[in-house]
């Protein structure tokens, strides 16, 4: 064997700032829904908040113009947004 080693594969950037932006948007929308909507109307508004967060996440990740790791970043970002909205709603239900 020769002394050369295989070049390491490049690590796809996670674009942490874009993840945080998507999760912050989800948190703001989740808080607005939790504070402003009550009763049976809350569930459809939460579904709308998750849909809007998914679209914002998709736009943010497309804006990177980086193909490597796109699906992973998008999945992680959407899952995080759903978790953020769910946690905010559960806390809102417990407090209210």
KALIN-V504236 format. One record per residue. N is the residue number from 1. RES is the residue in one small letter. BURIAL is # if it has 9 or more other ideal C-beta (glycine too) atoms within 8 Angstrom, else .. Layout:
# KALIN-V504236
n:N res:RES burial:BURIAL
n:N res:RES burial:BURIAL
This chain:
# KALIN-V504236
n:1 res:x burial:.
n:2 res:x burial:.
n:3 res:x burial:.
n:4 res:x burial:.
n:5 res:x burial:.
n:6 res:x burial:.
n:7 res:x burial:.
n:8 res:x burial:.
n:9 res:x burial:.
n:10 res:x burial:.
n:11 res:x burial:.
n:12 res:x burial:#
n:13 res:x burial:.
n:14 res:x burial:.
n:15 res:x burial:#
n:16 res:x burial:.
n:17 res:x burial:.
n:18 res:x burial:#
n:19 res:x burial:#
n:20 res:x burial:.
n:21 res:x burial:#
n:22 res:x burial:#
n:23 res:x burial:#
n:24 res:x burial:.
n:25 res:x burial:#
n:26 res:x burial:#
n:27 res:x burial:#
n:28 res:x burial:.
n:29 res:x burial:#
n:30 res:x burial:#
n:31 res:x burial:#
n:32 res:x burial:#
n:33 res:x burial:#
n:34 res:x burial:#
n:35 res:x burial:.
n:36 res:x burial:.
n:37 res:x burial:.
n:38 res:x burial:.
n:39 res:x burial:.
n:40 res:x burial:.
n:41 res:x burial:.
n:42 res:x burial:#
n:43 res:x burial:.
n:44 res:x burial:.
n:45 res:x burial:#
n:46 res:x burial:#
n:47 res:x burial:.
n:48 res:x burial:.
n:49 res:x burial:#
n:50 res:x burial:#
n:51 res:x burial:.
n:52 res:x burial:#
n:53 res:x burial:#
n:54 res:x burial:#
n:55 res:x burial:.
n:56 res:x burial:#
n:57 res:x burial:#
n:58 res:x burial:#
n:59 res:x burial:.
n:60 res:x burial:#
n:61 res:x burial:#
n:62 res:x burial:.
n:63 res:x burial:.
n:64 res:x burial:#
n:65 res:x burial:.
n:66 res:x burial:#
n:67 res:x burial:.
n:68 res:x burial:.
n:69 res:x burial:#
n:70 res:x burial:#
n:71 res:x burial:.
n:72 res:x burial:.
n:73 res:x burial:#
n:74 res:x burial:#
n:75 res:x burial:.
n:76 res:x burial:#
n:77 res:x burial:#
n:78 res:x burial:#
n:79 res:x burial:.
n:80 res:x burial:#
n:81 res:x burial:#
n:82 res:x burial:#
n:83 res:x burial:.
n:84 res:x burial:#
n:85 res:x burial:#
n:86 res:x burial:.
n:87 res:x burial:.
n:88 res:x burial:#
n:89 res:x burial:#
n:90 res:x burial:.
n:91 res:x burial:#
n:92 res:x burial:#
n:93 res:x burial:.
n:94 res:x burial:.
n:95 res:x burial:.
n:96 res:x burial:.
